[in-house]
Amino acid sequence: MQEETNKYAFGRKVMKNINTLILSHIVNKILPMLFYPILISVLFIFISCDNSINKSPEITSRLLFIASEGNFGQGNGSISVFKDEKKIQSIDNIGDVVQSILVYDDMLFVIINGSSEIKRYTISESGLVLPGITVSTQNSAPREMVVFNDKLYFTNWITKDIKVLNLYTYDIENQIVLDGLPEDIISDESFLYVCISNLEIYDQGNGSSVVKINPETNQVVETYEVGKGPQHMVIENNNLWVSRTYYSEDWGQTYFGTTHIDLLTNEIVKKEYSSGIVCGGNVMSLNNQVYRTYDGGIAPIDESNLNIRSSSRIGDYGASNLYSAGSLDNYVYFGITSDYLSPDTVYIHNEIGEFEMLYEVGASPGDYEIWEIN
């Protein structure tokens, strides 16, 4: 009897071991073959969803800022704010002659020439947050500006210099003294370029140089002789383009010119246009082509000889009515005034020259900036 019991116990142990081996084989071999495809499918779905979540947000809307200079001595310069083709805000009477505006991160900087002030507004989706802050430039008559390494560099007529505004402390921490009145200022992300439009205030445009400045040392490292009256600049494919406007000694005649500087070779090419040609001061890039204000619109400049291709002009608003022009995101903005009084109009054309829309703004529209809402 005891022997049968032992045999039974031994057989049960053997069967238990066999069951264990079979179960182990199922778990380690068969189940993975069944479930791996399902697991891979689940992981693929998860990864796909994760990639979708991590995609960069698309731009949902944008704000367009239009600066209107106003009338000298009246303090009625203004900023108009547009969103989705609708005016959502108008800030009126912010100072005497709004010269230029600049968007940097979520801030709008406004230079007010006659008041010698720089205003800084925080930008939100609903417009500019008021009241903003005001920085006095101590009667320097500021003109144009650019940001480099979190510092605002701006040109000044009265003090004949470039002042440096620290964007953390909002103190003017430095100045670069120049031999003349600086007008436009731009950057190629390594150097600053400044055009000297006049030698003395309100002369006939007797300045004739563009200076290259190292912002690390605040020193002029190159001077380009570009011809009289440099006013406005644009950089396109390592080429610096300069529009020029100057006058005869008796102020009876206006002259225009364009200068091209190859920033890789420093080669300079100048072009003087015949006296009496209806031209203007703004130069801009549109579809990788440089344009200049011309005869109530803008026209491309031939890179080989700097001739203006009048047959390809965009816009026809009359030379006496065109106050300013600028390009942003392949759209052209024409500031039009007939009497220098509010309201004035900005006409917008697309990249192939077709009229798109118009906006009503303050007196003498002069500058344009866009802020993108992410």
C-alpha positions in Angstrom: 0.0 0.0 0.0 2.8 2.4 0.9 4.5 1.5 -2.4 1.4 2.4 -4.4 1.1 5.7 -2.6 4.7 6.5 -3.4 4.2 5.6 -7.1 1.1 7.9 -7.1 3.0 10.8 -5.6 5.9 10.3 -8.0 3.6 10.3 -11.0 1.8 13.5 -9.8 5.2 15.2 -9.4 6.2 14.2 -12.9 2.9 15.5 -14.3 3.3 18.8 -12.4 6.8 19.2 -13.9 5.4 18.5 -17.4 2.6 21.1 -16.8 5.1 23.6 -15.7 7.3 23.1 -18.8 4.2 23.4 -21.1 3.0 26.5 -19.3 6.5 28.0 -19.5 6.7 27.2 -23.2 3.3 28.9 -23.8 4.3 32.0 -21.9 7.8 32.4 -23.3 7.2 31.2 -26.9 3.6 31.1 -28.0 2.1 34.1 -26.2 4.8 36.5 -27.5 4.1 35.3 -31.0 0.4 36.1 -30.5 0.7 39.4 -28.6 3.8 41.1 -30.2 1.9 42.3 -33.3 -0.8 43.7 -31.0 1.8 45.4 -28.8 3.6 46.9 -31.8 0.3 48.2 -33.1 -0.5 49.8 -29.8 3.0 51.4 -29.5 2.7 52.7 -33.1 -0.6 54.4 -32.3 0.8 55.8 -29.1 3.9 57.2 -30.8 1.8 58.7 -33.6 -0.4 60.4 -31.0 2.7 61.7 -29.2 4.2 63.1 -32.4 0.9 64.9 -33.1 1.0 66.4 -29.6 4.5 67.6 -30.0 4.1 69.4 -33.3 4.9 73.1 -33.4 1.8 75.2 -33.0 0.6 76.9 -36.1 0.1 80.6 -36.4 -3.5 81.3 -35.7 -3.7 85.0 -36.2 -1.5 88.2 -36.4 -1.6 91.8 -35.5 -0.7 94.6 -37.9 0.6 97.9 -36.5 0.5 101.0 -38.6 2.3 104.2 -37.3 1.0 107.6 -38.4 3.3 110.5 -37.8 0.7 113.1 -37.2 1.3 116.8 -37.6 4.5 118.6 -36.5 4.0 120.3 -33.1 0.5 119.0 -32.5 1.3 115.8 -30.6 -1.2 113.8 -32.6 0.9 110.9 -33.7 -1.0 107.6 -33.5 -0.8 103.8 -33.7 -3.6 101.8 -35.4 -3.9 98.0 -34.6 -5.6 95.6 -37.0 -6.4 91.9 -36.5 -8.0 89.7 -39.1 -8.6 92.7 -41.4 -10.4 94.6 -38.7 -9.2 97.6 -36.7 -9.3 96.6 -33.0 -7.4 99.5 -31.4 -6.3 103.0 -32.1 -3.9 104.8 -29.7 -4.2 108.5 -30.5 -2.2 111.6 -29.4 0.8 109.7 -28.2 3.4 112.3 -29.1 4.9 114.8 -31.6 5.8 112.9 -34.8 5.8 109.1 -34.6 8.9 108.4 -36.6 9.2 104.6 -36.5 8.0 101.4 -34.8 9.6 98.0 -34.2 8.2 94.7 -32.9 10.6 92.6 -30.8 9.3 89.5 -29.0 6.0 90.6 -27.4 6.8 94.3 -27.3 6.2 97.2 -29.6 8.8 100.0 -29.5 7.7 103.5 -30.8 10.1 106.3 -31.5 8.6 109.8 -31.2 11.0 112.2 -32.9 9.7 115.6 -31.9 9.0 114.6 -28.3 12.4 112.8 -28.0 10.8 109.7 -26.5 10.7 106.0 -26.9 7.5 104.2 -25.8 7.4 100.5 -25.1 4.1 98.6 -25.1 3.4 95.0 -24.2 1.5 93.2 -27.0 -1.4 90.9 -26.3 -3.9 89.2 -28.6 -6.3 92.0 -28.0 -3.8 94.7 -28.9 -1.4 96.9 -27.0 -1.4 96.9 -23.2 -1.7 100.4 -21.9 -0.2 102.6 -20.6 3.2 101.1 -21.4 6.5 102.8 -20.4 8.2 105.9 -21.7 11.9 106.5 -22.0 13.2 110.0 -22.5 16.1 110.4 -25.0 17.0 113.9 -23.6 16.1 116.0 -26.6 18.2 113.8 -29.0 15.6 113.8 -31.9 15.6 109.9 -32.3 14.9 108.5 -35.8 15.2 104.7 -36.5 16.1 101.6 -34.5 17.1 98.0 -34.5 17.5 95.4 -31.7 20.8 93.4 -31.3 21.6 91.1 -28.4 18.7 92.5 -26.3 19.8 96.1 -26.8 18.0 98.7 -28.7 20.2 100.8 -31.0 18.6 104.0 -32.2 19.9 106.9 -34.4 19.6 110.6 -33.2 19.9 113.8 -35.2 20.4 116.5 -32.6 23.2 114.6 -30.7 24.6 113.0 -33.9 25.0 109.6 -32.4 23.6 106.1 -31.9 22.4 105.5 -28.4 22.2 102.0 -26.8 19.1 101.2 -24.7 19.4 98.2 -22.3 16.2 96.3 -22.6 16.5 94.8 -19.1 17.0 98.1 -17.2 15.7 100.5 -19.8 18.7 102.8 -19.2 20.6 104.4 -22.0 24.0 102.8 -21.3 26.1 103.9 -24.2 26.4 106.1 -27.3 28.4 105.9 -30.5 29.3 109.4 -31.8 29.3 110.0 -35.6 30.4 112.6 -38.0 26.9 113.6 -39.2 23.3 112.9 -38.7 22.4 109.2 -38.8 19.1 108.1 -40.3 18.4 104.4 -41.0 20.0 101.6 -39.1 19.8 97.8 -39.9 21.7 94.6 -39.0 22.9 91.5 -40.8 23.0 89.7 -37.4 26.7 90.3 -37.1 27.2 94.1 -37.7 25.1 97.3 -37.7 24.9 99.5 -40.8 24.0 103.2 -40.4 23.5 105.7 -43.2 24.6 109.3 -42.6 22.0 111.3 -44.5 23.1 114.9 -43.5 26.2 116.6 -42.1 24.2 119.3 -40.4 20.5 119.4 -39.5 18.3 120.3 -42.4 21.0 120.6 -45.0 20.4 119.4 -48.6 21.3 115.8 -47.9 25.0 116.4 -47.8 25.9 113.2 -46.0 27.4 110.6 -48.3 28.4 107.5 -46.2 27.2 104.3 -44.7 29.2 103.1 -41.6 29.6 99.6 -40.4 29.7 99.1 -36.7 30.8 96.2 -34.5 28.2 96.0 -31.8 30.5 94.1 -29.5 32.9 97.1 -29.3 30.6 99.9 -30.5 33.3 101.0 -32.9 33.0 101.9 -36.6 35.0 99.3 -38.5 34.2 100.3 -42.1 33.0 103.4 -44.0 31.4 103.2 -47.4 31.1 106.2 -49.6 27.7 105.7 -51.3 26.9 109.2 -52.7 24.8 112.0 -51.4 21.6 111.7 -49.3 21.5 108.0 -48.1 18.1 107.6 -46.5 16.9 104.0 -46.4 18.5 100.5 -46.6 17.7 96.9 -47.0 19.9 93.7 -47.0 19.2 91.0 -49.6 21.5 88.0 -50.2 24.7 89.6 -48.7 24.0 92.8 -50.7 23.3 96.2 -49.0 21.0 98.4 -51.0 20.8 102.2 -50.2 18.2 104.6 -51.5 19.3 108.2 -51.7 17.5 111.6 -51.9 19.2 115.0 -51.9 18.6 118.6 -53.1 20.1 121.4 -55.0 21.7 124.3 -53.1 18.6 126.5 -53.6 16.2 123.6 -52.7 14.6 124.0 -56.1 15.6 120.5 -57.5 15.3 117.1 -56.0 17.8 114.3 -57.0 17.6 110.6 -56.4 20.1 107.7 -56.5 20.6 104.1 -55.5 23.8 102.5 -54.3 24.6 98.8 -54.1 27.3 97.3 -51.7 28.5 93.8 -52.0 29.1 92.9 -48.3 31.4 90.0 -49.2 33.8 92.0 -51.5 32.9 95.6 -50.4 32.4 96.6 -54.0 30.3 99.7 -54.4 28.1 100.6 -57.4 26.3 103.9 -57.6 23.5 105.1 -59.8 22.2 108.7 -60.2 18.8 109.1 -61.8 18.0 112.0 -64.1 16.8 115.2 -62.4 13.1 115.5 -62.3 12.5 111.7 -62.1 9.6 111.0 -59.8 11.1 108.7 -57.2 11.2 108.4 -53.4 13.0 107.3 -50.3 11.9 103.8 -49.4 13.7 100.6 -50.5 12.4 97.1 -49.7 12.6 93.4 -50.6 9.7 91.6 -52.2 9.9 88.0 -53.6 13.8 88.2 -53.3 13.7 91.3 -55.5 14.7 94.7 -54.4 12.1 97.5 -55.0 12.2 101.2 -54.6 9.4 103.8 -54.3 8.8 105.2 -57.8 6.0 107.4 -59.3 3.3 106.7 -56.8 4.2 103.0 -56.3 7.2 100.8 -56.1 9.3 99.4 -59.0 12.1 96.8 -59.1 15.7 97.8 -59.4 17.9 96.0 -62.0 20.8 94.5 -60.1 23.2 94.7 -63.1 22.9 98.4 -63.8 20.6 99.8 -60.9 18.0 101.0 -63.5 14.4 101.2 -62.3 12.1 98.9 -64.2 9.2 101.2 -64.4 7.1 98.8 -66.5 6.9 96.4 -63.5 5.7 99.0 -61.1 3.2 98.0 -58.3 0.7 100.6 -57.2 -0.3 103.9 -58.9 -1.3 106.4 -56.3 0.3 109.5 -57.6 3.8 110.7 -56.7 2.5 113.6 -54.6 0.1 111.4 -52.6 2.5 108.5 -51.7 3.9 109.2 -48.3 5.5 105.9 -47.5 5.8 102.3 -48.6 6.9 99.1 -47.0 6.8 95.3 -47.5 6.0 92.7 -44.9 5.4 88.9 -45.6 5.2 89.5 -49.3 2.6 92.2 -49.0 3.2 95.9 -49.9 1.8 98.7 -47.8 1.2 102.1 -49.4 0.7 105.1 -47.0 -1.4 107.7 -48.9 -2.2 111.3 -47.9 -3.4 114.3 -49.9 -3.6 116.8 -47.2 -1.5 115.4 -44.3 -4.7 115.4 -42.1 -6.5 112.5 -40.4 -7.9 110.2 -41.6 -5.5 108.9 -44.1 -5.4 105.6 -46.0 -3.1 102.6 -46.3 -3.6 100.4 -49.4 -2.3 96.8 -49.4 -1.2 94.8 -52.4 -0.3 91.2 -52.6 3.1 89.8 -53.9 2.0 89.9 -57.6 0.8 93.5 -57.3 -3.0 92.9 -57.0 -4.9 95.3 -54.7 -6.2 93.4 -51.6 -7.7 95.9 -49.1 -7.4 99.3 -47.5 -7.3 100.6 -43.9 -8.2 104.0 -42.5 -5.5 105.4 -40.2 -4.2 108.6 -38.7 -2.4 111.5 -40.4 0.6 110.7 -42.6 1.1 106.9 -42.2 4.8 106.1 -42.2 5.8 102.7 -40.8 4.4 99.1 -40.5 5.1 96.1 -38.3 3.5 92.7 -37.7 3.3 90.5 -34.6 2.4 86.9 -35.0 0.1 85.2 -32.4 1.1 81.5 -31.8 
